Amino acid sequence: MLTSSMMDALVRISSNVKSMECELHCPVCKEIVKQPVVLPCQHSVCLMCASEVLVQNGYPPPELPPEPNSPASTPNTRSPRQARRPMPSKADHRPIDRVLRSGFGTYPSPGRRRKEPPPAMLFPCPPCGREVELGEKGLTDCLRNLTLERIVERYRHTVSLGSVAVMCQFCKTPQSLEATKGCADCQASFCNECFKLYHPWGTPRAQHEHVQPTLNFRPKVLSCPEHDQERLHFYCRTCQRLLCPLCKLRRVHAGHKVAPVAQAYQTLKDKVTKEMNYILSNQETVLGQISQLESAITQTEANSVAAREQLSQSVRDLTALLAERHASLAQALEGARQRRGEALAGQVAERRSLLEHAGLMAFSQELLKEMDPPCFVQAARQTHSRLSTSIEGLQCFSLAADPSFRHFQLDVSKELKLLTDLKFIQAPLAPVIDTQKTLAYDQLFLCWRLPQESAPAWHFSVEFRRRGVVPGGGARGGIQGRLAAARWGWQRLEEVGGTSAVIDRLEMDSVYVLRVRGCNKAGFGEYSEEVYLHTPPAPVLNFYLDSRWGLHADRLVVSKEQRCARSVPGLSLLQAADRALTSCHLTADLLVGDVAITQGRHYWACSVEPGSYLVKVGVGLEAKLQEWFHLPQDMASPRYDPDSGHDSGAEDSLESPPPFSFLTMGMGKIFLPQAPNHHNNHGCNGTNPRRSPTIANGNSPASSPTGLTYPLPPRLGVCLDFEKGRVTFYDAHSLRPLWEGPVDCSGPVCPAFFFIGGGALQLQELVANRMADQTPVRRVTIQSRVTNLNN
């Protein structure tokens, strides 16, 4: 006798098994699978369902094995598709794997040799939502899912669906007996008498394997669908397919990772076990998420009711407004009708008074009978005036009011279009970041725009984080990258009003990841694509062009802000070109910054007009620059700290570094020296690079014996390390180093620029100066998970 605890355990086990039923359903017929085959997408479907789908898609009907009359196929539970199919004959009891190997899914014309392989069959897989390619052999290459069949059989017995007796398949119909044995080789169930009859003692059939009676026989082992009786001993990890020894030798699997099936079995079993144990050990998390989802469902129902009520209220408000407006317009129309009717009625009465024996005419006739002149004159003046007015009206007749009412028609085309386009509010689409205007300088300037078809945004949210970097500057990967991402989480600028933002207080020589999303009444929209910006390698040096140094007003023009200079070829250059046969001298115009560097590391950027003839950008010793241009030594120098405390010792070295370091640009190109160049008398090209340039772009450089030529970058960056006596030139847009070389830092060093021929140069404006009038936004740190961040 079962106790209550045992009954509760049985009920719990039964309920757990019943909850598994959804995993056993065929995605096509929505019933428990029968004779399942595994598609290339790893989903399992009934063989008959798959064949019906292929026939519906225009493929020829394949030859099918008999569908077993399983205990679930009773008159109450039999599938409707079985009622349409005739029962197979008893003689047809071929195993399903033999039918699959016999050419199922192929359709060459009989008697003809196929020249070209038929097109691959496409099966629309419902779970995937796409068409799966079965290959030219169709379902022939799809293996039978024996494991799923065993699970289904255990499920049927657990839920008491296997209590229906299995009848002998060889007894005559009126006297069919219950089967007592099953034969795995014959794949049929027998009663005792029929089993003895079909398995005589002393014959090979007597050695067949005996099993429990069933109507769902399966092959003992999986065999290769292409090579008959070849067992699947290998597993291709690349193709994710089971292979037989003959399939393994094919060229298609050359170089693939092929492992014994026992090894693949153990590996996959260990993974499934670990994953299952992980889920079982986190049941509290699962239950918590279930509670959260159930709460979300409840909130969804409540919010949907509120939204439906709000929708009804909005429609009622529109209806009420339309009714009110309709009444107002109808009242205006009625007032116009009354006024026009009265005016026209007055005209009718006036005209009727002009008839012969009515109104004014009758009164005039009586007035003419008056014989007393004074009395007649006194009474006839008003009548005369009325008659004159009536005559004018007869001669110039017009209606007193327009009866057409054409201008009382409504043009509701715009309103109808608005009502037609009436829909629920939508969040803004993902913004598009303008990479041409976005830059990192003294501060980070980010610019974006919304797509044209996007809903408007009330404000934007800008998020940024520092990307993990190693000391050498390369990006970290793997665990180090995730740890760096954990240290540098996302930060946010909230409620940004415009389509641009400035981010300050950033780390130097770091890569930052940025993204933007808009917000309106519907909530936040999608994030934009992430962009990466590299901050300058040193503090940004802000300076202006000093017009007191070597400036020739007839050839150089400096802007009022002293941040832009343009060289215009003057008379001196024309004269120099005229003497080109006897002299190669060309005029070089110098401009320097109004600041001298005496210590530390500094960075600045500028842009050179691509059409410039020759422009040199770099640094040089202030004293040497004055000496070069023969300037008086007592002339006021650019500002600098007179006592820097720096002693480079360059004068004691045998090979002192050059006093100048420049890169030459012109005609849309930039020249990067490779070999050390001895500076000339003026020291204009005095450079001694220690390493070759490293540029990664799609344009191949033009090489020469002395250097390389690259396309001119949009902006050029210069970084001076005063203590080390090194200057590095960068592509300021991507912060990739272009060239590095030494420079003499024994004294104050100035930014310097040379112009030969026509050209223009623009110093990079500080982001802080550009956005000085912008209202600051609130800056917060986002406390979120960082495991999903890609480094």
C-alpha positions in Angstrom: 0.0 0.0 0.0 1.4 3.4 -1.0 1.9 6.0 1.6 1.1 9.7 1.1 4.8 10.6 0.7 5.3 7.9 -2.0 2.2 9.2 -3.8 3.5 12.8 -3.6 6.9 11.6 -5.0 5.2 9.8 -7.9 3.0 12.8 -8.7 6.0 15.0 -8.6 8.0 12.7 -11.0 5.0 12.4 -13.3 4.6 16.2 -13.4 8.3 16.7 -14.1 8.1 14.2 -17.0 4.9 15.7 -18.3 6.6 19.1 -18.3 9.1 17.7 -20.7 6.5 17.1 -23.4 7.1 20.4 -25.1 10.6 19.3 -25.8 9.3 16.2 -27.6 6.9 18.0 -30.0 7.5 18.0 -33.7 7.8 21.7 -34.9 5.6 20.9 -38.0 2.7 18.9 -36.6 3.0 20.1 -33.0 2.6 16.4 -31.8 5.0 14.0 -30.2 7.6 13.1 -32.8 7.5 9.8 -34.6 10.5 8.5 -36.5 12.4 11.7 -36.1 15.3 12.7 -38.3 17.9 15.3 -37.6 18.1 18.3 -40.0 21.4 20.0 -40.7 20.3 22.8 -38.3 20.1 20.2 -35.5 16.4 20.3 -35.2 14.4 17.1 -35.3 11.1 16.6 -37.2 8.9 13.6 -38.0 9.9 11.8 -41.2 6.4 11.9 -42.5 6.1 15.6 -41.7 9.3 16.4 -43.5 8.2 14.4 -46.6 4.8 16.3 -46.6 6.6 19.6 -46.4 8.9 18.7 -49.3 5.9 17.6 -51.4 4.1 20.9 -50.6 7.2 22.8 -51.8 7.2 21.0 -55.2 9.5 18.1 -54.6 8.5 14.6 -55.8 6.9 12.3 -53.1 9.5 10.0 -51.7 9.0 6.3 -50.8 8.1 6.1 -47.1 8.3 3.2 -44.7 5.2 2.3 -42.7 4.4 4.6 -39.8 4.2 2.5 -36.6 0.9 2.2 -34.8 2.3 3.4 -31.5 0.1 3.2 -28.4 -0.4 7.0 -28.7 -2.2 6.5 -32.0 -5.4 5.3 -30.6 -8.7 6.5 -32.1 -8.8 9.3 -29.6 -5.2 10.5 -30.1 -4.5 9.5 -33.7 -3.1 12.3 -35.9 -5.4 13.6 -38.6 -2.6 13.0 -41.1 -2.8 9.2 -40.4 -6.5 9.0 -41.3 -5.6 10.2 -44.8 -2.9 7.6 -45.3 -3.6 4.0 -46.2 -2.1 1.4 -43.9 0.9 -0.3 -45.3 0.9 -3.9 -46.1 2.3 -6.4 -43.7 4.9 -7.5 -46.2 6.4 -4.0 -46.2 8.4 -4.0 -42.9 11.7 -2.7 -44.2 13.8 -0.7 -41.7 13.6 3.0 -42.0 17.4 3.4 -42.4 17.3 1.1 -45.4 14.6 3.2 -47.0 16.7 6.3 -46.4 19.7 4.7 -48.0 17.7 3.4 -50.9 17.7 6.9 -52.5 15.1 8.8 -50.6 15.1 12.4 -51.7 16.7 11.9 -55.1 14.8 12.0 -58.3 16.8 11.1 -61.4 14.8 10.0 -64.4 14.7 6.2 -64.7 16.8 4.8 -67.4 18.8 8.0 -67.9 22.2 8.9 -66.6 22.2 12.1 -64.8 24.7 14.5 -66.2 24.4 17.3 -63.6 23.5 16.9 -60.0 20.0 18.0 -59.1 19.6 21.2 -57.2 19.8 21.0 -53.4 16.6 20.5 -51.5 15.6 23.3 -49.2 13.5 22.6 -46.2 11.8 25.5 -44.4 12.6 24.8 -40.7 10.0 26.4 -38.4 12.2 26.9 -35.4 15.0 28.5 -37.4 12.6 30.6 -39.5 14.7 30.0 -42.6 15.3 27.4 -45.3 17.8 24.7 -44.5 19.8 23.1 -47.3 19.4 19.3 -47.2 21.7 18.6 -50.2 21.0 16.9 -53.5 20.0 13.7 -51.7 17.4 15.3 -49.6 16.6 13.5 -46.4 19.0 10.7 -47.3 21.8 12.5 -45.5 19.7 13.1 -42.4 20.3 10.6 -39.7 17.6 9.1 -37.5 17.4 10.5 -34.0 17.5 7.3 -32.0 18.1 9.0 -28.7 15.0 11.1 -29.1 13.0 8.0 -29.9 14.2 6.3 -26.7 13.3 9.4 -24.7 9.8 9.5 -26.3 9.3 5.8 -25.5 10.2 6.3 -21.9 8.0 9.3 -21.8 5.0 7.3 -23.1 5.4 4.6 -20.5 5.8 7.1 -17.7 2.6 9.0 -18.6 0.7 5.6 -18.9 0.3 5.8 -22.6 2.0 2.5 -23.1 -0.7 0.4 -21.3 -2.4 -0.3 -24.6 -1.7 -3.9 -25.6 0.6 -4.5 -28.6 -1.0 -7.0 -30.9 0.7 -9.7 -32.9 1.4 -8.4 -36.4 1.2 -11.9 -38.1 -2.0 -13.3 -36.6 -5.1 -13.2 -38.7 -7.4 -10.2 -38.0 -10.4 -11.9 -36.3 -8.2 -13.9 -33.9 -5.3 -11.5 -33.3 -3.5 -12.3 -30.1 -1.5 -10.0 -27.8 2.2 -9.9 -28.7 4.6 -11.4 -26.2 7.9 -11.0 -28.0 9.6 -8.6 -30.4 12.3 -9.3 -32.9 14.9 -6.6 -33.4 16.1 -8.2 -36.7 12.6 -8.7 -38.2 11.4 -5.4 -36.6 8.0 -7.0 -35.7 6.1 -8.2 -32.7 4.8 -11.8 -32.4 2.7 -13.9 -30.2 4.2 -17.1 -28.9 2.8 -19.2 -31.8 3.7 -16.9 -34.5 7.2 -16.4 -33.1 7.8 -20.2 -33.2 6.4 -20.3 -36.7 8.7 -17.6 -38.1 11.7 -18.5 -36.0 12.1 -22.3 -36.4 14.6 -24.0 -34.1 17.9 -24.7 -35.8 17.6 -22.0 -38.4 19.5 -18.6 -38.6 16.3 -16.8 -37.6 16.4 -18.6 -34.3 19.5 -16.5 -33.5 17.6 -13.2 -33.9 17.6 -10.8 -30.9 14.5 -10.9 -28.7 13.1 -7.6 -27.3 10.0 -6.5 -25.6 7.0 -6.2 -28.0 6.7 -2.8 -29.6 5.5 -1.1 -32.7 8.3 1.4 -32.9 11.4 -0.6 -33.8 14.7 1.2 -34.3 18.0 0.1 -35.8 20.5 -1.3 -33.4 23.2 1.3 -34.2 23.5 4.3 -36.5 25.0 3.5 -39.9 26.4 5.8 -42.5 23.7 7.0 -44.9 26.0 6.9 -47.9 28.0 3.7 -47.2 25.7 0.7 -46.3 26.5 -1.1 -43.1 29.4 1.2 -42.2 29.2 2.3 -38.6 29.9 5.9 -37.6 33.2 5.8 -35.8 34.4 9.5 -36.2 33.1 13.0 -35.6 34.2 16.0 -37.7 34.4 19.0 -35.4 34.7 21.4 -38.4 31.6 20.1 -40.2 29.9 18.9 -37.0 28.9 15.6 -38.7 29.4 11.9 -37.9 31.7 10.1 -40.3 32.3 6.5 -41.2 35.9 5.4 -42.0 35.2 5.8 -45.7 33.8 9.3 -45.3 36.8 10.3 -43.3 39.1 9.6 -46.3 37.2 12.1 -48.5 38.9 15.2 -49.7 36.2 17.4 -48.3 37.4 16.6 -44.8 41.1 17.1 -45.5 42.5 19.4 -42.9 39.4 19.2 -40.7 39.5 18.4 -37.0 38.3 14.8 -36.9 38.1 12.9 -33.6 36.9 9.4 -32.6 33.3 9.4 -31.8 34.0 8.0 -28.3 36.1 11.1 -27.6 33.5 13.4 -29.0 30.9 11.6 -27.0 32.8 12.0 -23.7 33.7 15.7 -24.5 30.1 16.6 -25.3 28.7 14.6 -22.4 31.1 16.4 -20.0 30.0 19.8 -21.4 26.3 19.0 -21.1 26.9 17.7 -17.6 28.8 20.8 -16.6 26.1 23.1 -18.1 23.3 21.1 -16.5 25.1 21.2 -13.1 25.6 25.0 -13.5 21.9 25.6 -14.2 20.9 23.3 -11.3 23.3 25.1 -8.9 21.7 28.4 -9.9 18.1 27.5 -9.4 17.6 30.5 -7.1 18.6 32.7 -10.0 16.2 30.9 -12.3 13.4 31.3 -9.8 14.2 34.9 -9.3 14.2 35.5 -13.0 10.9 33.7 -13.3 9.4 35.9 -10.6 10.8 38.9 -12.4 9.3 37.8 -15.7 5.9 37.0 -14.1 6.0 40.5 -12.5 6.8 41.9 -16.0 3.8 40.0 -17.4 1.6 41.5 -14.8 2.9 45.0 -15.4 2.5 44.4 -19.1 -1.1 43.6 -18.7 -1.7 46.5 -16.4 0.2 48.9 -18.6 -1.6 47.7 -21.7 -4.9 48.4 -20.0 -3.7 51.9 -19.1 -2.4 52.5 -22.6 -5.7 51.3 -24.1 -7.6 53.7 -21.9 -5.2 56.5 -22.8 -5.8 55.6 -26.5 -9.6 55.7 -26.0 -9.3 59.0 -24.2 -7.1 60.5 -26.9 -9.7 59.4 -29.5 -12.5 60.8 -27.4 -10.6 64.1 -27.1 -10.1 64.2 -30.8 -13.8 63.4 -31.4 -14.9 66.1 -28.9 -12.6 68.7 -30.5 -13.9 67.8 -33.9 -17.5 68.1 -32.7 -16.7 71.4 -31.1 -15.0 72.7 -34.2 -17.9 71.3 -36.3 -20.4 73.3 -34.3 -18.3 76.5 -34.5 -17.9 76.2 -38.3 -21.6 75.3 -38.7 -22.6 78.4 -36.7 -20.3 80.6 -38.9 -21.9 79.1 -42.0 -25.4 79.7 -40.7 -24.6 83.3 -39.9 -23.2 83.9 -43.4 -26.4 82.3 -44.8 -28.6 84.6 -42.8 -26.7 87.7 -43.7 -26.6 86.9 -47.4 -30.3 85.9 -47.4 -31.3 89.2 -45.8 -29.2 91.2 -48.2 -30.7 89.5 -51.2 -34.2 89.7 -49.8 -33.7 93.4 -49.4 -32.7 93.7 -53.0 -35.8 91.8 -54.0 -38.1 94.1 -51.9 -36.4 97.1 -53.5 -36.9 95.9 -57.0 -40.5 95.0 -56.3 -41.2 98.6 -55.2 -40.2 99.7 -58.7 -43.1 97.9 -60.2 -45.8 100.1 -61.8 -48.5 99.9 -59.2 -46.5 99.1 -56.1 -44.3 100.8 -53.7 -42.1 103.7 -54.8 -43.8 104.0 -58.2 -47.3 104.3 -56.7 -46.1 106.8 -54.2 -44.3 108.8 -57.0 -47.5 108.8 -59.1 -49.5 110.2 -56.2 -46.7 112.7 -55.5 -47.0 114.1 -59.1 -50.7 115.0 -58.4 -49.6 117.7 -55.9 -50.1 121.1 -57.5 -48.7 123.3 -54.7 -45.1 124.1 -55.8 -43.6 124.7 -52.3 -45.2 121.6 -50.9 -44.1 119.5 -53.9 -40.6 120.7 -53.7 -40.4 119.9 -50.0 -41.8 116.4 -50.4 -40.3 115.4 -53.7 -36.6 115.8 -52.8 -36.3 112.5 -51.0 -38.4 110.7 -53.6 -36.1 112.1 -56.3 -33.1 110.8 -54.4 -34.6 107.3 -54.1 -35.6 107.2 -57.8 -32.1 108.3 -58.8 -30.6 105.5 -56.6 -33.0 103.0 -58.2 -32.1 104.1 -61.7 -28.4 103.6 -60.9 -29.2 100.2 -59.5 -31.0 99.3 -62.6 -28.2 100.5 -64.8 -25.4 98.8 -62.7 -27.1 95.8 -61.3 -25.2 93.4 -59.1 -26.1 90.9 -56.4 -25.8 92.2 -52.8 -24.3 88.8 -51.7 -22.5 85.9 -53.3 -24.7 82.8 -53.3 -21.9 80.4 -54.1 -20.3 79.7 -50.6 -17.2 78.5 -52.4 -14.9 79.8 -49.7 -16.8 78.0 -47.0 -15.3 74.6 -48.1 -12.7 72.9 -45.8 -9.3 71.7 -47.0 -8.7 68.7 -44.8 -6.0 67.1 -46.9 -3.3 67.8 -44.4 -5.5 66.7 -41.5 -6.4 63.5 -43.3 -2.8 62.8 -43.9 -2.0 63.4 -40.2 -4.8 61.1 -39.2 -3.7 58.5 -41.7 -0.1 58.7 -40.2 -1.5 58.7 -36.7 0.6 56.1 -34.8 2.1 55.5 -31.4 5.1 57.5 -30.5 8.4 55.9 -31.1 11.8 56.2 -29.5 14.6 57.9 -31.6 16.6 55.7 -34.0 20.3 55.1 -33.4 22.2 58.4 -34.0 24.9 58.6 -36.6 28.2 59.9 -35.3 30.0 62.5 -37.6 33.5 61.2 -37.6 34.7 64.2 -39.6 33.8 66.7 -36.9 34.5 64.4 -33.9 38.0 64.8 -32.5 40.1 64.5 -29.3 42.3 67.4 -28.5 42.5 69.4 -25.3 39.0 68.0 -24.7 36.9 65.4 -26.5 34.4 66.8 -29.0 31.6 64.4 -30.2 29.2 65.4 -32.9 26.3 63.3 -34.2 22.9 63.5 -36.1 19.7 61.6 -36.2 18.6 59.7 -39.3 16.1 61.6 -41.4 13.3 59.0 -40.8 13.9 59.1 -37.0 11.4 60.4 -34.5 12.6 63.6 -32.8 14.6 63.4 -29.6 14.1 65.6 -26.5 17.7 65.1 -25.4 20.6 62.7 -25.8 22.7 60.5 -23.5 26.4 60.3 -24.2 28.3 57.3 -22.8 32.0 56.8 -22.8 34.6 54.6 -21.2 38.3 54.2 -21.3 39.5 51.2 -23.2 42.1 49.0 -21.5 45.6 49.5 -22.9 49.0 47.9 -22.1 52.1 50.1 -21.5 53.2 49.7 -25.0 50.0 51.3 -26.3 48.4 48.1 -27.7 44.9 47.1 -26.8 44.5 44.4 -24.2 42.7 41.2 -25.1 41.1 38.3 -23.2 41.0 38.4 -19.4 43.3 41.5 -19.2 40.9 43.4 -21.4 37.9 42.5 -19.3 39.7 43.5 -16.2 40.6 46.8 -17.7 37.0 47.3 -18.7 35.9 46.5 -15.2 38.2 49.3 -13.9 37.1 51.8 -16.5 33.3 51.4 -16.6 30.9 53.4 -18.6 30.3 57.1 -17.7 27.4 59.1 -19.0 26.6 62.7 -19.8 22.8 63.0 -19.3 20.3 65.3 -20.9 22.6 66.7 -23.7 20.4 69.2 -25.5 22.1 69.6 -28.9 23.8 67.3 -31.3 27.3 67.7 -29.9 29.0 67.3 -26.5 32.3 68.0 -24.9 34.0 65.6 -22.5 36.8 66.8 -20.3 39.1 65.4 -17.6 40.3 62.5 -19.8 43.5 60.5 -19.5 46.3 61.3 -21.9 47.4 58.8 -24.5 44.3 56.6 -24.0 41.7 55.2 -26.3 38.1 56.0 -25.4 34.9 54.3 -26.6 31.9 56.5 -27.2 28.2 55.9 -28.0 25.1 58.0 -28.1 21.3 57.4 -27.8 18.3 59.7 -28.0 15.4 60.0 -25.6 11.8 61.2 -26.0 8.4 60.5 -24.4 8.7 56.8 -25.6 12.0 56.3 -23.7 15.5 55.8 -24.9 16.3 54.6 -28.4 19.0 52.4 -29.7 22.7 53.1 -29.2 24.8 54.5 -32.1 27.7 52.5 -33.4 30.7 52.8 -31.0 33.5 55.0 -32.1 37.1 55.0 -30.7 39.1 58.2 -30.1 42.7 58.4 -29.1 43.6 61.3 -26.8 46.8 63.2 -27.4 50.1 61.7 -25.9 50.9 64.9 -24.0 49.2 68.0 -22.7 48.0 70.3 -25.5 50.0 73.4 -25.9 47.9 76.5 -26.8 49.8 79.2 -28.7 49.4 81.8 -31.4 51.4 82.8 -34.5 53.9 85.5 -33.6 53.9 88.1 -36.4 57.1 89.8 -35.2 59.4 87.0 -36.3 60.6 87.2 -39.8 57.2 88.2 -41.2 57.2 89.7 -44.6 53.9 91.5 -45.0 54.0 91.3 -48.8 54.2 87.5 -48.7 52.6 86.3 -45.5 49.1 87.2 -44.2 48.2 86.3 -40.6 44.6 86.2 -39.6 43.2 88.5 -36.9 43.0 85.6 -34.4 46.7 84.8 -35.2 45.8 81.1 -35.7 45.9 81.0 -39.5 48.6 82.1 -42.0 48.6 82.2 -45.8 51.6 82.6 -48.0 51.1 84.5 -51.3 53.9 84.4 -53.8 55.1 88.0 -54.2 57.5 89.9 -56.3 60.6 88.4 -54.7 59.6 84.9 -55.7 59.0 86.1 -59.2 62.4 87.6 -59.3 64.0 84.5 -57.9 62.3 82.4 -60.5 63.7 84.8 -63.1 67.2 84.1 -61.8 66.7 80.4 -61.8 69.3 79.8 -64.5 72.1 81.4 -62.4 70.8 80.8 -58.8 68.6 78.2 -57.1 67.8 80.5 -54.2 64.1 80.6 -53.2 62.6 82.7 -50.5 61.6 80.8 -47.3 59.2 82.7 -45.0 59.4 81.8 -41.3 56.6 81.9 -38.7 57.0 80.8 -35.1 54.7 80.4 -32.1 54.5 83.0 -29.5 55.6 80.5 -26.8 58.9 78.9 -26.1 59.2 75.5 -24.5 61.7 74.9 -21.8 60.5 71.8 -20.0 58.0 68.9 -20.1 56.1 67.2 -22.9 53.8 69.2 -25.2 51.5 68.4 -28.1 49.8 70.6 -30.7 48.2 70.1 -34.1 47.7 72.0 -37.3 46.3 71.5 -40.8 48.1 72.3 -44.1 46.0 73.2 -47.1 46.4 70.3 -49.7 47.1 72.8 -52.5 50.1 74.4 -50.7 53.4 74.4 -52.6 55.9 73.7 -49.8 55.2 74.0 -46.1 57.5 72.8 -43.3 56.1 72.1 -39.8 58.3 71.4 -36.8 60.4 72.9 -33.9 63.7 74.7 -33.6 65.9 76.4 -31.1 64.9 80.0 -30.6 68.5 81.2 -30.7 69.3 79.4 -33.9 66.1 80.7 -35.5 67.1 84.3 -34.7 70.6 83.7 -36.0 69.3 82.1 -39.1 67.2 85.1 -40.0 69.8 87.6 -38.7 67.5 89.0 -36.2 68.8 91.4 -33.5 69.5 89.5 -30.3 68.0 92.1 -28.1 64.7 91.7 -29.8 61.9 90.7 -27.5 61.6 86.9 -27.5 58.6 84.7 -27.1 57.5 84.1 -23.6 59.2 81.3 -21.7 60.6 80.6 -18.3 64.2 82.0 -18.3 65.5 79.5 -15.7 64.4 76.1 -16.9 67.2 74.3 -15.1 67.8 72.1 -18.1 71.3 71.2 -19.2 71.3 68.8 -22.1 75.1 68.6 -22.4 74.8 68.6 -26.2 77.8 70.9 -26.5 80.0 68.3 -24.9 78.9 65.5 -27.2 80.7 64.6 -30.4 77.5 64.4 -32.4 75.1 67.0 -31.2 71.4 66.8 -32.2 70.2 69.1 -34.9 68.8 72.5 -33.8 65.7 72.0 -36.0 63.4 69.2 -36.8 60.8 69.6 -39.6 58.6 67.6 -41.9 58.0 68.9 -45.4 54.5 68.9 -47.0 53.3 70.1 -50.3 51.1 69.3 -53.2 48.9 67.0 -51.2 51.9 64.9 -50.0 54.1 64.6 -46.9 57.7 63.6 -47.1 59.1 61.3 -44.3 62.9 61.1 -44.2 64.4 57.6 -43.7 68.1 58.0 -43.6 69.9 60.5 -41.4 70.3 63.9 -43.1 73.2 66.2 -42.3 71.8 69.6 -41.7 73.0 72.3 -44.1 74.3 75.7 -43.2 70.9 76.9 -42.2 69.9 73.7 -40.5 66.5 73.5 -42.2 66.6 69.8 -42.8 68.6 68.9 -39.7 67.0 65.6 -38.7 68.4 62.3 -37.4 65.6 59.8 -37.1 66.1 56.8 -34.9 63.3 54.6 -36.4 61.4 54.3 -39.7 57.9 55.5 -39.9 55.0 53.1 -39.3 51.8 54.1 -41.2 48.9 51.8 -41.8 46.7 53.1 -44.5 45.4 52.0 -47.9 47.8 54.2 -49.9 51.1 52.8 -50.9 54.0 55.2 -50.2 56.3 56.5 -53.0 59.8 55.6 -52.0 63.0 57.5 -52.8 66.6 57.0 -51.7 66.1 59.5 -48.9 62.6 58.8 -47.6 59.0 58.0 -48.3 56.1 60.0 -49.5 52.6 59.6 -48.1 49.3 61.3 -48.7 48.9 64.4 -46.6 46.8 63.7 -43.5 44.0 66.0 -42.7 45.7 67.2 -39.5 49.3 66.9 -38.4 50.2 66.5 -34.7 53.5 67.4 -33.1 54.7 66.1 -29.7 57.9 67.5 -28.2 59.6 65.8 -25.3 62.0 68.5 -24.0 63.8 66.3 -21.5 64.5 63.5 -23.9 65.2 65.9 -26.8 62.8 64.0 -29.1 60.0 65.3 -31.4 57.3 63.0 -32.8 55.0 63.7 -35.7 51.5 62.1 -35.7 48.5 61.8 -38.0 46.3 63.8 -35.6 43.1 62.2 -36.9 44.1 58.7 -35.8 47.1 59.4 -33.5 49.3 57.1 -35.5 53.0 58.1 -35.3 54.4 59.2 -38.6 58.0 60.0 -37.8 60.3 60.6 -34.8 63.7 62.3 -34.6 66.0 64.2 -32.2 66.2 67.9 -31.7 68.6 70.1 -29.7 66.8 71.2 -26.5 69.8 73.0 -24.9 67.7 76.2 -24.9 64.2 77.3 -25.4 62.4 75.6 -28.3 59.7 77.2 -30.4 57.1 75.8 -32.8 58.1 76.9 -36.3 56.6 76.9 -39.7 58.2 77.7 -43.1 56.4 78.7 -46.3 58.0 78.3 -49.8 55.6 79.5 -52.5 51.9 79.7 -52.0 50.3 77.8 -49.1 48.1 78.1 -46.0 48.3 76.7 -42.5 45.7 76.5 -39.7 46.4 75.9 -36.0 44.0 73.5 -34.3 41.6 75.5 -32.2 41.0 74.3 -28.6 37.8 72.6 -28.0 37.3 74.6 -24.8 37.4 77.8 -26.8 34.9 76.5 -29.3 32.4 75.4 -26.7 33.0 78.1 -24.2 29.3 79.2 -24.2 27.9 75.7 -23.9 25.9 74.9 -20.8 27.6 72.1 -18.8 25.7 68.8 -18.6 25.3 66.5 -15.6 28.0 63.8 -15.5 27.4 60.4 -13.8 29.1 57.0 -13.6 27.0 54.0 -14.7 27.0 51.1 -12.3 26.4 48.3 -14.7 27.9 44.9 -15.6 31.0 45.1 -17.7 31.3 41.5 -18.8 29.6 42.3 -22.1 32.0 45.0 -23.0 34.3 44.1 -26.0 37.8 45.2 -25.7 
